[in-house]
Amino acid sequence: MKLVDPSGKEVTSKENKEAGKLEKQLSEKAHKLLEPTLNKVKLSGAQIPQEQLIQLSSMAHQMLFYRMVYNLAVKAGIEDLSDLVSEDDIEELQTSLKNQLQVVDRSQQQGQDPDQDNS
């Protein structure tokens, strides 16, 4: 988790106790959010693949984060999302997202040379 100071600059201390405390609180709330779902799975005798468990945990954190942002916006009296996210922010995030995406050529995925003639 990254913290920023009132001017918007990231607080970069490696031993940031406030960030650690917030992360712990968020993890506890995410665990509480997941508890009924995981109990239902346990009671049914089913098992969740590790990948799906990670996805569920990520979703719980994301849901909590969205709710926190929503609650903060409501408390701050924000009525228009553009007060929080500008078009420049969207463009910057588009670039970041695009840079994180790795596209695999289908022929490479199947172990074939794309320049090879298959006739």
Contacts in CASP RR format, 6 or more apart in sequence:
PFRMAT RR
TARGET T0000
AUTHOR 0000-0000-0000
METHOD contacts of the structure
MODEL  1
MKLVDPSGKEVTSKENKEAGKLEKQLSEKAHKLLEPTLNKVKLSGAQIPQ
EQLIQLSSMAHQMLFYRMVYNLAVKAGIEDLSDLVSEDDIEELQTSLKNQ
LQVVDRSQQQGQDPDQDNS
1 19 0 8 1.000
1 20 0 8 1.000
1 22 0 8 1.000
1 23 0 8 1.000
1 26 0 8 1.000
2 10 0 8 1.000
2 11 0 8 1.000
2 19 0 8 1.000
3 10 0 8 1.000
3 11 0 8 1.000
3 16 0 8 1.000
3 18 0 8 1.000
3 19 0 8 1.000
3 22 0 8 1.000
4 10 0 8 1.000
4 11 0 8 1.000
5 11 0 8 1.000
11 19 0 8 1.000
26 61 0 8 1.000
26 64 0 8 1.000
26 65 0 8 1.000
29 64 0 8 1.000
30 57 0 8 1.000
30 60 0 8 1.000
30 61 0 8 1.000
30 64 0 8 1.000
33 60 0 8 1.000
33 63 0 8 1.000
33 64 0 8 1.000
34 56 0 8 1.000
34 57 0 8 1.000
34 60 0 8 1.000
37 56 0 8 1.000
38 48 0 8 1.000
41 47 0 8 1.000
41 48 0 8 1.000
48 56 0 8 1.000
69 84 0 8 1.000
73 84 0 8 1.000
78 84 0 8 1.000
105 114 0 8 1.000
107 113 0 8 1.000
107 114 0 8 1.000
108 114 0 8 1.000
112 118 0 8 1.000
END
